[in-house]
Amino acid sequence: MTDSPFKFCSHCGAAGPAARSYREFVCAACGFRHFITPIPAACALILDAQDRILIIRRAHEPGFGKLGLPGGVIEPGETGEMGAARETREEVGLDLPPAAFTPLGTLTNTYLFQGFPWPTIDLFYVARIPDFAAVRNDPAEVMEFMACTLDDVPLEDFAFESNAEAVRQLRQKLLS
């Protein structure tokens, strides 16, 4: 049916749980069921006083060298806003409180992790800051950053279509 990220049963250690569907895998030895479920991720659309958006260039796979938004997997105990704040701090050095992030919307995505295309649900948040003077990218995460007007964002260069679509939605929201 499909490739599985489960090489061994996480319950008994037996090899190769078998695919029951595209998202369910069952261990023949013990019957334990493994599921592919979307992983939540938080992404930040950060605007300055001139309505320019902060865009990053990814320094790792997937999407090495492609454009993106600050963001990543939401960690246990975090809300989406907390995840957006943490990822923004880790990737571009901006220390914004979770309350600075307001929801824009959610989009589906696929993130290639350890050779498996994991489904994600990307939660997009908007934050406003006066300027980008305090931005300091973490070279392990971000090769470079740029400030673009919403009309000048090179959407075709994004690593993930969900990020490009979020920029389109933000542009539309600000126009209405």
C-alpha positions in Angstrom: 0.0 0.0 0.0 2.5 2.6 1.1 6.0 2.9 2.7 6.0 2.9 6.4 8.1 4.9 8.9 7.6 2.0 11.3 10.4 -0.4 10.7 9.7 -2.1 14.1 6.7 -2.3 16.3 7.0 0.3 19.1 5.2 -2.0 21.5 6.9 -5.4 21.1 9.9 -4.7 18.7 8.8 -7.1 16.0 9.9 -6.2 12.5 7.7 -4.4 10.0 4.1 -3.6 11.0 2.0 -4.2 8.0 0.0 -1.5 6.2 -3.8 -1.8 6.8 -4.4 1.5 5.0 -2.4 4.5 4.0 -2.3 5.7 7.6 -2.6 2.5 9.7 0.0 -0.1 10.3 -0.5 -3.3 12.4 2.0 -5.5 14.1 1.5 -9.1 13.1 3.2 -10.3 16.3 1.2 -8.4 18.9 -1.6 -6.6 17.1 -0.4 -3.1 18.2 -1.7 -0.4 15.8 0.5 2.4 14.6 -1.0 5.5 12.9 0.2 8.2 10.6 -1.4 11.4 11.9 -0.7 15.0 11.1 2.0 16.7 13.2 1.2 20.3 14.2 3.6 23.0 13.2 3.5 26.7 13.9 4.7 29.3 11.3 5.2 33.0 11.8 4.3 35.7 9.3 6.2 38.7 10.8 5.4 42.2 9.4 7.2 45.4 10.1 5.7 48.9 10.2 5.9 49.2 6.4 4.0 45.9 6.0 7.1 44.1 4.8 7.3 40.4 5.7 10.3 38.5 7.1 11.3 35.7 4.7 14.0 33.2 5.5 16.2 30.9 3.4 16.4 27.4 4.8 19.7 26.1 6.0 18.7 22.4 6.2 16.5 19.8 4.5 13.9 19.5 3.5 14.0 22.5 1.3 17.7 23.4 1.7 18.3 26.8 0.1 14.6 27.4 -0.5 12.5 30.2 1.0 10.3 29.8 4.0 8.8 31.4 7.1 10.1 31.0 10.6 8.4 27.9 12.1 8.5 24.3 13.1 6.9 21.5 15.0 4.9 22.4 18.1 6.5 20.9 21.2 4.6 19.1 24.0 3.0 21.5 26.3 3.0 24.4 23.8 0.1 26.2 22.2 0.4 27.2 18.6 1.3 30.8 19.7 3.9 29.5 22.0 5.4 27.4 19.2 5.4 30.4 16.9 7.2 32.5 19.5 9.8 29.8 20.3 10.5 29.1 16.6 10.8 32.8 15.9 13.3 33.2 18.7 15.3 30.1 17.7 15.5 30.9 14.0 15.7 34.7 13.7 16.5 35.9 17.3 13.3 37.9 17.8 12.0 37.5 21.4 8.3 38.0 21.0 5.7 36.9 23.5 3.1 34.3 22.5 0.4 37.0 22.8 2.1 38.9 19.9 0.9 36.2 17.5 -2.6 36.3 16.1 -4.0 33.4 14.1 -4.2 33.7 10.3 -5.4 30.1 9.5 -4.3 26.5 9.0 -3.1 24.6 6.0 -2.0 21.1 5.3 1.5 20.3 4.3 3.9 17.3 3.9 7.3 17.4 5.6 9.9 14.8 4.5 11.4 13.6 7.8 13.9 10.6 7.9 12.8 9.6 4.5 9.1 9.5 5.2 6.6 12.2 4.0 4.8 13.1 7.3 1.6 15.0 7.0 1.5 18.2 9.0 -1.1 20.7 9.9 0.5 24.2 9.7 -0.9 26.8 12.0 -0.1 30.3 10.7 0.2 33.3 13.0 0.8 37.0 12.3 3.0 39.2 14.4 3.9 42.9 13.9 7.1 44.6 15.0 8.5 48.1 14.2 11.4 46.9 12.1 13.8 44.0 11.5 16.9 45.6 13.1 17.0 42.9 15.8 16.8 39.9 13.5 19.8 37.6 13.9 19.5 34.3 12.1 20.7 31.0 13.5 23.0 29.7 10.8 22.0 26.1 11.6 18.4 27.0 10.7 18.5 30.0 8.4 21.0 30.9 5.7 19.8 34.4 5.3 16.7 36.5 5.8 15.1 39.2 3.7 12.3 41.8 4.1 9.8 41.9 1.2 6.7 43.7 0.4 3.8 41.2 0.2 3.6 41.8 -3.5 7.3 41.1 -4.1 7.6 37.8 -2.2 8.9 35.2 -4.7 6.3 32.6 -3.9 7.6 30.1 -6.4 10.9 29.8 -4.4 9.2 28.5 -1.2 10.1 25.1 0.1 6.5 24.5 1.1 3.4 25.4 -0.7 1.6 26.0 2.6 4.0 28.8 3.3 3.4 30.4 -0.1 -0.4 30.0 0.4 -0.3 31.7 3.8 1.5 34.7 2.3 -1.2 34.8 -0.4 -3.9 34.7 2.3 -2.3 37.4 4.3 -2.0 39.6 1.3 -5.7 39.1 0.5 -6.6 39.8 4.1 -4.7 43.0 4.2 -6.3 44.1 0.9 -9.8 43.6 2.2 
